[in-house]
């Protein structure tokens, strides 16, 4: 488990997509090359169409885990249902996923 999780959202434009949004009404998929752009587009779109109108995929690697982006996306999704989602909740879920992954090996 990582000791210090980086929760920052990058404004940098990358060469490969950081993630994508699939708009469920049109089945259109848009790739994003900036974490900030993906997050802002998601916020704008769900404000008008609702949280269940999109699917989001984040492209992460062990070197670039994108914890900040993943946390913010979960916080938005859970917040749409009137619940709070804290960094402690994220870290507990992350620890559980890592434990389950190691157990399956």
C-alpha positions as a printed Julia matrix, in Angstrom:
105×3 Matrix{Float64}:
   0.0     0.0     0.0
   1.25    3.42   -0.86
   2.11    5.5     2.18
   1.48    8.91    0.65
  -1.25    8.91   -1.96
  -1.08   11.84   -4.37
  -4.57   13.31   -4.75
  -3.65   16.07   -7.18
  -5.4    16.47  -10.52
  -2.96   17.13  -13.34
  -3.48   19.99  -15.78
  -0.83   18.55  -18.11
  -1.73   17.29  -21.56
  -0.35   13.8   -22.1
   0.54   11.9   -25.26
  -1.73    8.94  -24.49
  -5.31    9.22  -23.2
  -5.71    9.52  -19.43
  -9.23    8.19  -19.77
 -12.47    8.31  -21.66
 -16.11    9.12  -21.23
 -18.8     7.08  -22.95
 -22.02    9.03  -23.39
 -24.74    6.43  -22.97
 -27.49    8.26  -24.86
 -25.44    8.44  -28.06
 -22.85    5.69  -27.45
 -20.19    8.26  -28.36
 -16.8     7.77  -26.7
 -14.48   10.73  -26.14
 -10.88   10.27  -25.08
  -9.2    12.85  -22.88
  -5.51   13.64  -22.68
  -5.73   15.76  -19.53
  -7.07   14.71  -16.14
  -8.51   18.19  -15.54
 -10.34   18.19  -18.89
 -11.88   14.77  -18.22
 -13.02   15.81  -14.75
 -14.48   19.12  -15.95
 -16.33   17.5   -18.86
 -17.8    14.88  -16.56
 -19.0    17.51  -14.08
 -20.57   19.6   -16.85
 -22.26   16.66  -18.52
 -23.75   15.03  -15.44
 -25.04   18.42  -14.29
 -27.33   18.47  -17.31
 -27.88   14.78  -18.11
 -27.42   12.98  -14.77
 -24.87   10.6   -13.3
 -26.32    7.55  -15.06
 -25.84    9.11  -18.5
 -22.1     8.31  -18.74
 -19.49    5.66  -18.08
 -15.95    6.73  -17.25
 -12.75    4.78  -17.76
  -9.43    5.9   -16.26
  -6.21    4.66  -17.79
  -3.74    4.15  -14.97
  -0.47    2.3   -14.54
   1.61    1.35  -11.5
   3.83    4.34  -12.32
   0.91    6.75  -12.84
  -1.97    5.43  -10.69
  -4.12    8.6   -11.05
  -5.45    8.38   -7.49
  -6.53   12.03   -7.49
  -8.66   11.58  -10.6
 -10.14    8.29   -9.42
 -10.97    9.75   -6.02
 -12.66   12.83   -7.5
 -14.7    10.71   -9.93
 -15.91    8.46   -7.11
 -16.63   11.48   -4.92
 -18.79   12.99   -7.67
 -20.64    9.75   -8.34
 -21.33    9.0    -4.7
 -22.17   12.65   -4.04
 -24.91   12.5    -6.68
 -26.67   10.02   -4.38
 -26.41   12.41   -1.43
 -23.53   10.66    0.31
 -20.11   11.87    1.38
 -16.97   10.13    0.15
 -13.75   10.86    1.99
 -10.13   10.19    1.26
 -10.21    7.69    4.12
 -13.03    5.82    2.33
 -10.93    5.76   -0.86
  -7.87    4.47    0.99
  -9.89    1.72    2.69
 -11.32    0.61   -0.66
  -7.87    0.74   -2.25
  -6.37   -1.35    0.54
  -9.2    -3.88    0.17
  -8.67   -4.12   -3.62
  -4.92   -4.62   -3.15
  -5.5    -7.27   -0.48
  -8.02   -9.13   -2.64
  -5.73   -8.94   -5.67
  -2.8   -10.37   -3.68
  -5.08  -13.07   -2.23
  -6.17  -14.2    -5.71
  -2.6   -14.85   -6.82
